[in-house]
Structure formats: structure tokens, C-alpha cells
């Protein structure tokens, strides 16, 4: 039983070596290295700056944060930026297609790598489907809904978890883009670059024209000036408090999903070690600046409580009488969503290709077309799957799944950075650190304190410090999860309910979030109760997190030279881990259930196919057999000599 447990652990934790990944295979067909820094930056901006700009700002401003939606975007940007720095370091270490999948394969192990790769497939499928659906709805709306009217009449789908009708337009769009991506990387990136430039010009147009209608009063509207029928909170800049800002940040995080698509281009970038880290940082900077400008102008032009949650800019322009500008911005939005869709679909087949090359997914996904130099089957089949999801599913219930999968991937990348930074550096002579340690044996407790606080001032990482650092990292992750869960559960928000409209006899039935007026007084406020035990537990856990961070700071790091390193390690990766776990805890229980079902399907794929066909596993088994044969050879020679 113990042997079986050890074998299973070895299988799940087998890791790729960084040097093995970088070794060129002469018989393997390679992707074309044609992407420069501008192409990579445009890919990162195009994959991220899409639906978020034209939908998220108004949605979060009205429902979650008010004018403080700007702060929500900044918080979400910090969470993404910290993860982006960790992505950049790993891209410098491992310039190969595969994103967080390859990074976790190197840093943690095969099982975790498969889980991350499976989550990234989910991210890109749902990302592609959601953008395609938004794109289709936008075009349909501009044409006065001919597709919706016709398909609802001919093929209605009266199923709660499906769309109202099969969206043929979005399905056709996804298939068309799959063919474009199969055509060639150079051609598809040229199209993406053009659309990204148009997107940025649209953002500049929105900001520049909006400055003529800026009204600072919209950031300080008093509560008494808010209409009774509107859900406006307490008024002012933060009408829903810090709880609203953080809830908005969890929602705004969706607007930053996609920059990691840059990290999947390691085999197609001309200079991956330099360009990929720079492209990640540049794209995140451009995206954050654009979001902050857009949300500021939108909430200054029009009161936050009267924003349209589906199409805020056309709604505001209609009220301002700017019909021409509405058409210009709508056209720019279409180009933006096309670029976002192209970038999402660009990444999905490359994850499949890399996993298939490693034997964890079906081998047909690893075939590269000899003429186009693209993963043809992976591109077409993944596009077909995304198209079916786009055409049939109601995507509103799946949006949170995209966030949870991405946040988990970001968390694992940050963990990998920490693990590799404190890894035993084999190039350094460990005897240097062990000199002068021949002291009398101390008690176990004193010895443990000396190790964890590094009282002997060991300068270079060795096996002992690696074990200590790994233990601290595991404790930090567990403490962060517990701290985030308790903090989210104990958050106290005063729920304000407006009085129901008494002129409507059915108002109490159909008007949501209203209370029947019995006192004809101010709106009813439902107070919440804070739990003192949870509050004190959070304080203790916060102190524990600081102590663990201090202990990790005391441990020596690897001296391996890299073209890019995350600054302020372990502070930045640890903050990123905490922020990502906290945002995951903000998501609802139904999202966790759906995510668990998706993971269960992935575990079946890994257990029935990946574990048996893993290239790393086959390699290790071959080495084991070779060592057994070589060890048995001397014994055979001795027996032969005795017989003679």
C-alpha cells in the first residue's frame, strides 16, 4: 500500500526540467518564429481590450461601485499586474508555447500542470463564446435584430440553461476565424494589429469627446438628489462603500483576462526571452490606462445610477443627441470585439497542441500543417467546439467560471515562481554554507527556529532551505485561503431596499429588491450583524500571514541568472496569491459547483488517457528499465564467469 502511494505520488508530481524543454528536436516540425514586440503587445491588448471597455464600466458603475468603478479597475489591474510579472519571469525561463501549463509543469508537477491546462481551455472556450455572442448581438442590434427575430420564430429553444435560439451568426463567425487562424500566424496577426489600432483609436475618440461633457458633480451626487426609483446607495464617489469597490474589482477582473495569451507564443516569438516579458508589461499598462480613462469619462458624463448595463455608451450618446458618434463608437466596438475574439481563439489550439505533445491530450492535436506551420486540427476542432458552445449555451451563467479558472491559473504561476526562486541551486557548492556549522547539537525546537529564521545566515539555497521554503509556501497558501474565506463571509454591507411603487398593484410581486411601505419614511435599510469571533480570527490569520512572509524573506534564493526577474520576491508573488484567492472566494457557490464538474471531466481524461500516455512518464519508465538492465549486466557476467 505504501509502495502504491509512493508510486502514485511520483506519477502526479513528475516534473519537466527547464533544460529538457529548451532542447531542440530535429525531427519535430516547428512553428514559424515571426512575431516581434509590437505583434505581441498588440496581441495582449487585442485579447483584453474588448468587451470589457464597452460593457463592464457602465455595468459595474451602476450595480457595484458607482463612480468608484475607477478604483475597482485599479484593484483588478494590481491583481493582474502582479500575476503578469510572474508570467513574465516564467516566460523568460521557459520560452515555449503553453502559458501557465508549461510553467506549472516545470515548477510543481504533471498533475497540477494538467489541471491548469484544463482550466485554460475552459477560459479560452468561454472567452471565445462570450465575445462571439456579444459581437453577434451588437451587429444584430445595429441591424434591428433580424437574426434574433427570425431564429426565435423558426427554432425557439425553451430550455432554462440554453440560449433562447441557436445563434447561427456567432457560430459562423467563430468558424470563419478558425479558418483565418489556420491559414497562418503572420496573416492572422496582421489582421489583429489593424483591429487593435482601430480599437485604441475608438477609445481615444470616446475619451476626447467625453471631455466636452464632463460634469464633476456626477462624482459627488448627494443622496437626496438620487431618484427614489434608482438604486444609488449613499451617493458621493463611493456610494456602496469599500465592499462595493472590492465586489466591483472581482467583476472588473474579467476585463483583464486575456493578457496571458502573450505567454503562449514562446515558439513563435522572434526573441521570446526579451519580448514576451516586455509585451506583457506594456499590454497591461495600456489596458489599465484605457479602462481608467473610459470609466472616468463615462461616470463624469452621466450619473452612475442611470447607466445602461448592456450598452452604456450608445445609451449616453442617445441622451446627448450624438447620433454620428454613436455609430462611430459602435463600429469601433465591433472591431475591438473582433480583435478580442481573434486573440482568444489564437491561444486555445496552442494549449491543446502543447498538452498533446506531452501526451496528456490526444495526439491529433499536436499535428502541425507542413505548409501553413499552424496546429491545423487543434485550431479547427477547438473552433468547432467553441462555435457549438456559442450557438447553444446561455453564457450569462458561465461568465464567472471564466474568472475562477483564470484566477486559479494565476495563483499556480505565482506559486511556481516562489518554488523555483527557492529551489536548490546545484551550481553552488553547498560545502561553503555548511562550514562552521559543526556546533553542539541543540534541541529540536531551537534547531527548527534556527532553520526557519535562518539564524546561521545561509547565503545560497540548498536542500534544507528548499524544504523549509516549500513548507512556508504551503502554509502561506492554506492560511491565505482560510483568511480570504473568513473575510468574505464576515463582510458587512447594509442592504438598502426602496419602497415598492404603490400605484402598481403587482409591484410587490414583480418589482425586485423593494419593501412594502408602512411608515412612509426613508428607504428601508436592512442592517447586518458582524461576528466578533470571525473578526478576531481574521486578525490572527493576518498576523500569521505577515509572519510567514517574514520567514520566507529570511530564506536564501537561487542565484540562477534570468533575462527578467520579478522584483521584491517574495512580497509580490505572495500579495498576488492572496488577492487571487480572495477574488475566487468572492464568487458564488454555483460557480464553484460548475467549476468542480468541469474539473471532474478533466480528471477522467487525465486518469484514462494522460497518465498512461504522458511523454514524461514514458521517458522516466524508459530510464528506469535502462538502469535496471545496466545493473543486472554485472550480475549476469559474474554468473557466467562462475560457470566457466
N, C-alpha and C positions, 0 to 999 in steps of 0.2 A: 504493500500500500504506500509506504514511504517512497519507494523507488518510482512508483507510478506518479505520485505527487511531484517528485523532483523532475521527472521527465516532462510532465505537463507544464511545469513552470519554465523549464528550459525552452520548450516549444513556443510558449506565449511570449517569452522575453528575449528571444533571439534577435540580435540587432545587426544591422548593416554597419560595416566600417566605412568611414568617410573616404578612405583611400580606395576601397573597392568600388565605390560609386563613381569615382573620378577616372577609373581605368577605362581607356577606350577599347571597345570590342570591334576588331577589324571586320568581322562578318555581319555586324549589325547595321541595318540601314538607319541613317541618321536624319534628323530634322534639319531643315535649312537654317543656318545662322544668318539672319537678315535684319534683325531688329536692333535699332540704335536707341540712345537715351530718349530722344523725342518720341519714338514709337512706343516705348514702354510707358513713359509718362502719360501719353495720350490714351493708352490702353487703361491705365489706372483711373484716370479722370473720367473716361467714357463709360467704364463699367460701374462707376459710383454715382456720378453726377447725372442722374436720370430722373426716375420717378420721384425721388426724394425732394428735389428742388421745386417741382411743380405741384406737389400734393402735400408733403409732410409738414411744411411750415405752417400753412393755414390750419391743418388738422390738429396739430399739437397746440398751436396758439389758442384755438377755441376750446378744446376739450381739457387739456392737461396743464398748460403753463402760462397762458396769456402772453403778454409782451416778453416775459422771461424765457420764451422759446429760444432766444439767443443764447442764454446760459445753458439751456438743455443741449443745444448743438455743441457748445464748447465742452461740456462734460462728456458727451458722446465722442467728441473729437479726441479728448485726452485718452479715453479708454482705447480708441482705435490707434492713436499715435504711439502709445506705449507698446501695444501689440505689434504695430508696424515696425518699430525699432528692432524688436525681437525677430520679426520676419526678415529684416534687412541683414542681421547678423547671420542668420541661418542661410540666407541666400548667398552670403559671402563664403560660408563654409561648404555648401552643397549646391553648386550651380547645375542642377538637373531639374527637369520638369517634374512637377508633383506637389509643389506647395507644401503645406503643413504635413502632408502624408509622408513625404521623404524625410522631412525634418524630425518627425516623431519616430520614424523607423531607425534613424541614426541615434537619437537621444534616449528613447525609452524602450521600445521593443516592437515586435511584429504585431502583437495583438492590438496594442494601443494605436499603432500606425493604421491598421485596417479600420478600426473604429473611426479614426479621424478622416481617412479617405472616404469611408461610407457617409460620414456627415457632410463632407464637402460635395459629394454627389448630390445629396439632398439639397444643399444650399444652392447649387447651380441649377438644378432642375426646377425648384420652386422659384428661384430668382428669374430664370428664363420665362417660366409660365406667368409669373405676376407681371413682368414688364410687357410680355406679349399681349396679355389681357388688357393692360392699361393702354397700350398702343392701339389695339383694336377698338376699344371703347372710345378713345379720343378721335380716331378717324371717323368712326360711326357717328359720333356726336356732331362733328363738323358737317356731315352729310345728312343730318336729321334722322339718324337711326334706321337706315334701310335694312341693314343686316339683322339687327335685333328684331324689328317688326316682322320680317319675312320668316326668319328661323323660329321665332316663338310661335308663329301661326302654323308653320309646317311641321316642326319637330319639337314640341314642348317636352321638357323633362321635369316632371313633378316629383323630384326626389330631393329630400332636405339637404343632403351632403353633396349634391351635384349642382352644376350651373343651371340656369333657367332654360338654356338652349345650347346646342352644340355650336361652339364658336368656330365656324369654318374659316373666317378671316385670320384669326390668330394662329390656327393650325397651319394654314397655307403660308403665313409669314415665317413661322419657325422652320418649315421645310425649305423655303426659299433661302433663308440664311444658312441652313445646314449645307446646302449645295454650294453657296458662295464660300463658306469656310473650307469645304472640301477642295475647292478649286486651287487654293494656295494661300500661304501665310502673307506673302508680300502684297497680294491683291486685296485681301480682306483687311489688312492693317491700313492700307491707303484709304479705303472707304471709311474705316473707323476714324482716322485722323481728320478727314474732311468733316465728318459729322460732329466730332468733338469740338473742332474750331467753331462750327455753327452754333453748337450748344453754348460755348463760352461767350460768343458774341450776343446770344439771346439773353444770357444772364447779365451781361454788361448793359444791354438795352433796358432790361427791366429795372436795374438799379439806377441808371442815369435818368430815365423818365420818371421814376418814382420819387426822385429827389425834389421834383417840382410840386409834388402834392404832400410833402412831409408835414405832419402836424404833431408836435411834441406833446400836445395834450392827450393824444391817444396812448401814451405810456404812463399817464398819471390820472386816469379817469376815476373820480371818486365813486364810492359805492352807490350813493344816492342818485347818480346820473345814469346808472345802468338800468335798462328796462326790466320790469318785473318778470316778463316772459323769458328773458335771457338768463343763461347760466353763466354769470360773470364773476362768481366768487366774491372776494373782498375788495375788488378794484385795485388800482395802482399798477405798479410794474410787475409785482408777483402776486396776482390775485388768489392763487391757490397755494401759496407758501412754497417752502423748500421741498415738501413732499410732491407737489405738482411739478417742480423743476426736475427732480430725480425720476419721477414717472415719465415725464416727457423725454428725458435723456434715454431711458430704456427704449422708447418708441423711436427717437431720433437715430438710435444706433443702426436701425435698418438703412438709413440714408448713407452710412459709411461702409456697408457691406459691399465688397467687390474689389477693393484696392489690392487684396491678396492675389488677384488674378495675375498681377505682375510677376509674382514669385513662381508661377507655373511655366514661365518662359525661359527657364535656365538653359534649355538645349537649343533655343532659337535666338537668344541674345548674342550680339557680337562680342561684348565684353561683360559677361554676367556678374563677375565679382565686383566690378565698379558700378555698372549701370543699374542693376536691379535695386541695390540699397538706395541709390540716389533717386531713382524713379519712384520708389515707394514714398520716400520723404517728400519729394516735390509734389506728387499727386495728392497726398494728404493735406499739404499746405494749401494748395489751390482749392481743394474741395471745401475745407473748413472755412476759408475766407469767403468763398461763394455762398455757402449756407448762411453764414452770419450776416452778410450783406443783404441777401434775399429776405431772410426773416425779419431783419430790422426795417427794411423798406416796406414790407407788407404790413407789419403791425403799426408802422407810423402813418401809412396811407389810409388805413381803415381800422375801426375799432376791432379788437381781438374777438369780442363776443359775437360779432356779426360776420365772421369769416365763413366761407363755404368750405366744407371739409373735403370735398371731392375735387373741385377745380377752383382754387381761391383766386388766381389771377384773372381769368376770364370774368369771374363774378365781380371783382373790384372794378375792372375796366368797363364792364357794362354799366355800373353805377356812376362811373366818372364820365361816361359818354365817349370813351376812347375805342371805337369800333375797329379802326385800322390797326392800332397797336395790339388789340386782342387777337386779330388774325395773324400778325407777325409773331407774337409770342406763342400762339398755338402751333404755328408752323415750326418754330424753334423747338418746342416741346416734343414734337414728333421726331425731329432729327435727334434730339437728346435721348429719347427712349429707344430709338433705333441703335444708337451707339452703345447704350447700356445693354441692350439685348444681344448685340454682336459680341460684346466683351464677355457676357455671361456664358454664351454658347461656345466661345473660344476656349474657355478653361475646362469645361466639363469633359470633353473627349480626351484631353491630355492627362487628367487624373485617371481616367479609365485605362489609358494606354500604359501609364507608369505602373499601375497596380497589376495589369495583365502581364507586363514584362517581368514582374516579381513573382508571378504565379498565384497571386491572391484573387485575381479575377480571371474570367475566361480568356483564353489565349487569342481569340479572334480580335479582341480589342487592341492588340499590340501590333497589328499589321499596318505598315506604312506604305502608301502607294508609291511605286518607283518613279512616277512622273511628277506628281503634284507634291511629293515629300510631306504629306499630311496623313494623320491617322484616319483613313477614309471610312472604314467600317464603324469605328468608335464615334466619329462625327455624325454619320448618317443615322445610326441606330439610337444614339443619345438624343439627337434632334427629333427623331420619330417619337421617342418616349416622352420628351418634353412637350411635343406638339399634342399628343393624346391627353396629357395632364392639362394642358392649356385649354383644349377644346371641351373637356368634360367636367372638370372639377370646379367647385366653388372655392376660389383661392383665398377669400377673406379669412376662413378658419385655419388656413395653413401658413399665414404670414409669420406668426410667432415661432413656428417650427424652424423657419429660416434663421431667425435670431439665435435660438437656443443651440442649433448645430454649429453656427459660426462662432459663438462665444466659447463653446467647448473647444473648438479647434484653436482659437486664440490662446486659451488657457494652457493647452498642452504645449504649444510652441514656446510660451514663456517658461514653462516648467523645463522644457528641453534645454533652453538657454542656460538656466541655472545649473542643471545636471552637468552639462558639458563644460561650463565655466569652472566647476569644482571637481572635474574629473582628474584622476591621477595622471600627471604629466610624465610619461615614460622616458622622455628625453633628458629629464633632470636626474642627477644622481641622488638617490634617496639617502645615501650614507651621510651626505652633508648635513641633512636635517636631524639625523639620529646621533650625531656626535655630541658628546656632552650630556647625553640623557641617561648615562649609567649611574643613576641615583638610587638610593634605597627605595624598595617598593613601598608605596603608600597605600592607604585604604582604598577600597573600591569607589566610594563616594568621592573622595578627594581626587582620585585619578580621573573619574568621569567629568568632574568640574574642570579639571585642568585641560582635558581634551576639548570639551565643548566651548570653553572660553579661550582656548589656545594660549594658555599661560606660558608655554615654552616658546612662544613666538616662532612657530614653524613658518618658513617663508615660501616653500614650494609645496604643491599638492602631492600627497602620497596616498597609499591605500587607506590608512587610518583616517586622514582628514576627509577623504572622499566618502567613506561610510558615515562619518559624523555629519557632513554637509547634506547627504541624501536623507538621513534621519530627520534633520532640521527642516528640510524642504517638505517632507511628507507631513510632519507635524504642522507646519505653516498652512498647507493646503487644507487639512482637516479642520484646523482652527478657523480659517477663513470661511469655510462652508458653514460651520456652526454659527459664527458671528453674523454672517450675512442672513442666514435663516431667521435667527432670533431678532435681528434688527428690523428686517422686513415685516415680521409678524407683529412686532410691537409698535410699528409706526402709527401715530395717532393723527387722524385727519378729521376735522369737523365737516360733516356732510350737510350741505345746505340744500333744502328742498323748497321749491317755490310753491305758492298756493295754486291749487287747480283753478282752471277757468270755469267759474260757476255758471256762466251763460251757456255752457255746453253740458247737456245732461249726461253725456257719455265721457266727460273729461276724466273722471276718476278711474275709468276703465282703460282708456286709450292714451292718456297723457302720462308719459313716463316721468319718474322722479318728482312727483308732486304730492302734496299733502292737502287733505280737505281742510279748508279754513273754518275754524270755530271761534277764533278770538279776534279776527280782522286786524291782526298785528303784523309785525315784520315777518319775513320768511322764517319757517321752522328750521332750527339748527339741531341736528342730532349729534350730541357730543359723544366722544368715545372715551374709554377708560384706559389709562396707562397701567401696565403691570410693573410694579416695583421690582419683583424678582427678575423679570426679563431685563429690566433696565440695568440692574446691578450686574447681572450675568454678562451683558454686553460690555460693560466697563471692564470687568475682569478679563474677558476674552481679548479686548482691545489692548490691554496691558500685556497679555500673553503674546499677541502678535508683534508688539514692539520688542519684547524680549527675544523672541525667535529671530527677528530681523537683526538685532544686535549680535546674537550668537553667530548667525550666518556671515555677518560682516567680518567677524574675527577669523573666519576660516581662510586659508590660503587658496588662491585661484590658479588655474592653469596658465602657463606662460606662452601658450601657442599663439603665433602671430597671425592676425587676420587683416584683410583689407578694410573691414568695418567691424567695430565692436560697440555693443550697447553701452552708453555711458552710465555711471552711477549704479553699477551692479553691486549688490542685489536689490537696491531700492526700486528701480524702475520695473524690473520683472515682477517683483513682489506686489507693488501697487497695482500693476496690470492684472495679476491673478486675482487680487481682492476685488477690483472693480468689475471684472468679468463675471466672477461668481455671484457678486451682489446683483448685477443686472439679470443673470439667469434666475435668481431667486424671485425677482420681480414679476416673472412670467407666471401665468395661471396654471392650475393643476392639470387642466385638459391638455395643455401644450406638452406637459411632461409625460402624460399618458400616451399621446400620439407619437412623441419622440421615442418612447420606450418600445412601442410597436415597430417603428422603423428600425431601431437597433436590433430587435429580436430577429427580424428578417435578415439583417446583415450578419448576425451571429450564425444563422443557419447556413448562409453562403460560405462563411469562413470555416465553419466546422465540417461541412460536407465537401467543400472543394479547396479552399485556400490553404488550410492546414496541411493537406496531403500533397498539394502541388506547389507549395512555396519554393521558389528558386533558392532562397537562403537555406531552407530546410534540406533540400536535395543536396546542396553543396556541403552542408555540415555532415549529412549522413555519408556522403562520399568520402570526406576526410576521415571520418570515424572508421569506415571499412578499410581505408588505405593504411591507417595507423595500426589496426588490428592485424592486417596481413603482414605489415613490416615487423611487428612484434612477434608474430608467430613464426617468421622465417628463421631466426636464430635457433629456436627450439627444434625446428624440423632438421636443421643442419647438424645439431648435436645428436639427435636420434640416429641420423644417417651415419655419423662418424662412429657411434657406438656399435651399430650393426656391422660396420666394416671391421 
